[in-house]
Every structure is written in structure tokens, then in C-alpha cells.
Amino acid sequence: MFPGSSENWTCYPISQDGKEEQNIKSYRPISLLPTLGKLLEKLLLQRFNFQLKTKKLQHPLQYGFREGKSADEALLHVTSLLEQALRQEKHAVLISLDISGAFDNLQYSSIRDRFASLSLFSNISKTLLDTLRNRKVAMTTPTAAFQVVTGLQPLHLQIQQETTYTRVARARSSSNFFIVIFSPTDYESKSSGIHIHPHNFLLHNQISFAENHRDSGSKAMYTDGYKTDEGTGSTYCILENCGIISPWQGKLDHSNSVFRAEILAIKMAIEAASSLHRPIKIWTDSLSSLMAIFNPKSRHSMVREIQTLLLSHKHIHLRWLKPHVGYLGNECANQLAKEAITKGDPFFLPKPLSYLKYEIRSAALSIWQDNWDNGETDTHDIVPRVSNKPVGWNREELMFVTGHAPFPSYLHRFNLRTHDNCSCGEKGDPMHYATKCRFTLSWHFRTPTVSLKLQ
């Protein structure tokens, strides 16, 4: 059977060009097999392909993974079919499918059952199946020091973050991120599909993006949202004859963005205006809010509520005005939104999913910091705090700080030297050469004090 030692892989995650390095999906796993395993697999593949070819078990339209076949031939075949349909004045439909993670999700039991249905020599089938059984993959990631200086979190933390977010945001189930518990009821849920038929989505007569505001003294409503470190404020007010009447102020927690405060203010204003029986305009300086409401495919639950309310109350019109140009109603709404942060009525909204990502990322950063503090590396004295941003050092500085260079101490770790001593007799690590070694005296700099290390 297939040697067990040849089934062990070493997998290196390599980042793809042009993709975000902080995202685990931006890495391509490159697996390195033992040389003997590669040779045995190549021999088995040749025998297997020979059996498939002689017994005519391959589909004639299979162009991938076949000798003498290529994507060019597949395109030529499709083109000929389209040209034939065109000559015969027939309709031609091309359906292209790309299965995400097809090879990753292929089950061993499916391969085994397929082999059993083929009329192959038993020794080939058994050996091929044995090569897929009990495979082991060893993931290699950068050392702790390199992760810190490059701003890349440990791979297991990145995987755990993706898993936690998917469970809470998409599967809507509680999930533990180590000791932190995240519940889906604390966060907003995104809607799917289109909730209003396009034929009935007639908001173009009720929403205007043109700047045509005039302070006329007639009754109108103004909305605004504001955010500081203390929290978020949401408000609307009614302006009539240059006087403010019936203002509403809502106090939101710091997890809410200005956009959510603006959307909430518009929703509350529409609900207040729904009891009126004459046309009324609601003015806002939030262009992004109006664009979201005007989008029939919006997945935001509060935006969908606003769309339904507007279609049910045709006398309500939303209008955009330019901010901070001196319009009385807009300036009053802006001041009320600032006051709402401390004086408004507490208003609960589920936290946005963006804040869920922030909380998971903060929890991961805290765990990473604990691991870094409890680790054993001299780099901690130079970079005591972990961060998702790289430190910005060049190659030589990285080699010095991490010690990953042709220093005796580093070479000794990998049995490339019999000892880790410098020629002067002391331990040959980077700090020794920079501060103590008599052979590098002209390049010495002062050893950092204890107080400086703790800063």
C-alpha cells in the first residue's frame, strides 16, 4: 500500500496579489509533498489514465485533466455549436457553471463509490484509494515576531473570526469566540430578495435629489443625525413660521453610525407625518440615506420599512438639501441632534453587523496581545503592542529585530551550527553584535534602559 510518510503534506498559505492581507480568503494554500510521494502518485496517475482511456470511461466532452485536450478545444467546440444554431436559425443557450470550492468539498465516500463502479484492476483502485486515506496536513505560518511586525494576526485567530461572524450574522446562531459570547439577537439581520415588486416601486415622485430648498415659512420637517465619542443622536423637528414645534430626540449608543441615526430620524418623521392629511416635505442633508431608500434592492430592514411607509402615504415627500449653508430648519435639526446624545430619549436599535466585525476583531486583538505578552521572544521588548498594521520596517531592520538572519543563535536553532556562540565567546544574537561584541565596536549603540523597554 501507499507509504504513510508520503501522505503527509506541508501547507504554506501564500497571499494572492491585489487582495486584502487581513482576509483569510486572500490566501492560497500551497501544499508541498515529499518527493517519493510525488513519484508514486505520478506513476499511479499514468496507470489510472491508461485504464480510463483503454476502457473508454472518460466522457468525450471532458477537456480538463486529459492529455491532448485543452480549453482551446472546448471553446472551439462551443463556437461550432453556436455557429451551427445560427445557420439553422435556432436559439442557442449557453449555461456556464463555476462551483465554488468543488475540490475542497469533494467527499472521500463519493470517490470511493465511484471507483467501485469502474471496471479497473483492483490493485490500481485500492492503491489510489489508499493515497486519499488518512492524509495529514501541517500548516506553517510566520513566527510570532514576524506576525507582529507585519500586522498579520495568527492564522487560527483569522479562521475563528470568520467562523464566528458567519455563525452570528448569517446562520443567526450564538457563537463563542474563546470566552466571549456573541448572540444574534444583539445584531441587525439583513433581508434578502426584493420585498416590493418593481412595478409597484414608484418612489420617484416622492423622493427628490434636486437642491431647491427655500425657507418659505410653511410647515416642513427636518431630520438629522450626529455622533461623538459619547454616543449617537437622532432627531427630527417641525418648522412652521420660523418656529420649532414637536421635536423628537433619540439617544442611541456608540455602536450606531451617523447613517443609522439619519435613517431612524427619517423613519420617525414619516411615522409622525402619516397622520397628516395634506402634503408635507421632509428635508434631510443625508444624500446616502435618500439613495438607500431609493434603492429597491436595499437589504437594510429599516430602509425597507421606510419604503413601505412612503408607498402607503403618497402625501409625504422626501427632499435633499445641502448641509451647513444656513437653512434655518437644517441648522435647528443639527443642534437638536447634538443635544440628543445627552438629553434624548434612549432608543434601542440592534447593533449593526459592521460593529459585530469590530467586536470580534477587538476580541481577537486582545487574545493575540495576551499570547504575545506570554511568549518568549526578545522582539517583545521592542514591539510590546500588537496591531493590525505593519510597523513599516525594511528588510534589514526586520532581520535585526526578529533575529531571523545568519546569526549564530538563529543558525543553532536549526542545527546549522554546533553552538550559538560568537567568535568573542558570548551568545551571538543581534543585541550582542549591536551593543557588546568587540569585533563590531564601531557600530555599537547604547543598550536600552529598563524604563525605556517598558514604555
C-alpha positions, 0 to 999 in steps of 0.5 A, a space after each residue: 500500500 501507499 507509504 504513510 510518510 508520503 501522505 503527509 503534506 506541508 501547507 504554506 498559505 501564500 497571499 494572492 496579489 491585489 487582495 486584502 492581507 487581513 482576509 483569510 480568503 486572500 490566501 492560497 494554500 500551497 501544499 508541498 509533498 515529499 518527493 517519493 510521494 510525488 513519484 508514486 502518485 505520478 506513476 499511479 496517475 499514468 496507470 489510472 489514465 491508461 485504464 480510463 482511456 483503454 476502457 473508454 470511461 472518460 466522457 468525450 466532452 471532458 477537456 480538463 485533466 486529459 492529455 491532448 485536450 485543452 480549453 482551446 478545444 472546448 471553446 472551439 467546440 462551443 463556437 461550432 455549436 453556436 455557429 451551427 444554431 445560427 445557420 439553422 436559425 435556432 436559439 442557442 443557450 449557453 449555461 456556464 457553471 463555476 462551483 465554488 470550492 468543488 475540490 475542497 468539498 469533494 467527499 472521500 465516500 463519493 470517490 470511493 463509490 465511484 471507483 467501485 463502479 469502474 471496471 479497473 484492476 483492483 490493485 490500481 483502485 485500492 492503491 489510489 484509494 489508499 493515497 486519499 486515506 488518512 492524509 495529514 496536513 501541517 500548516 506553517 505560518 510566520 513566527 510570532 515576531 514576524 506576525 507582529 511586525 507585519 500586522 498579520 494576526 495568527 492564522 487560527 485567530 483569522 479562521 475563528 473570526 470568520 467562523 464566528 461572524 458567519 455563525 452570528 450574522 448569517 446562520 443567526 446562531 450564538 457563537 463563542 469566540 474563546 470566552 466571549 459570547 456573541 448572540 444574534 439577537 444583539 445584531 441587525 439581520 439583513 433581508 434578502 430578495 426584493 420585498 416590493 415588486 418593481 412595478 409597484 416601486 414608484 418612489 420617484 415622485 416622492 423622493 427628490 435629489 434636486 437642491 431647491 430648498 427655500 425657507 418659505 415659512 410653511 410647515 416642513 420637517 427636518 431630520 438629522 443625525 450626529 455622533 461623538 465619542 459619547 454616543 449617537 443622536 437622532 432627531 427630527 423637528 417641525 418648522 412652521 413660521 420660523 418656529 420649532 414645534 414637536 421635536 423628537 430626540 433619540 439617544 442611541 449608543 456608540 455602536 450606531 453610525 451617523 447613517 443609522 441615526 439619519 435613517 431612524 430620524 427619517 423613519 420617525 418623521 414619516 411615522 409622525 407625518 402619516 397622520 397628516 392629511 395634506 402634503 408635507 416635505 421632509 428635508 434631510 442633508 443625508 444624500 446616502 440615506 435618500 439613495 438607500 431608500 431609493 434603492 429597491 434592492 436595499 437589504 437594510 430592514 429599516 430602509 425597507 420599512 421606510 419604503 413601505 411607509 412612503 408607498 402607503 402615504 403618497 402625501 409625504 415627500 422626501 427632499 435633499 438639501 445641502 448641509 451647513 449653508 444656513 437653512 434655518 430648519 437644517 441648522 435647528 435639526 443639527 443642534 437638536 441632534 447634538 443635544 440628543 446624545 445627552 438629553 434624548 430619549 434612549 432608543 434601542 436599535 440592534 447593533 449593526 453587523 459592521 460593529 459585530 466585525 469590530 467586536 470580534 476583531 477587538 476580541 481577537 486583538 486582545 487574545 493575540 496581545 495576551 499570547 504575545 505578552 506570554 511568549 518568549 521572544 526578545 522582539 517583545 521588548 521592542 514591539 510590546 503592542 500588537 496591531 493590525 498594521 505593519 510597523 513599516 520596517 525594511 528588510 534589514 531592520 526586520 532581520 535585526 529585530 526578529 533575529 531571523 538572519 545568519 546569526 549564530 543563535 538563529 543558525 543553532 536553532 536549526 542545527 546549522 551550527 554546533 553552538 550559538 556562540 560568537 567568535 568573542 565567546 558570548 551568545 551571538 544574537 543581534 543585541 550582542 553584535 549591536 551593543 557588546 561584541 568587540 569585533 563590531 565596536 564601531 557600530 555599537 549603540 547604547 543598550 536600552 534602559 529598563 524604563 525605556 523597554 517598558 514604555 
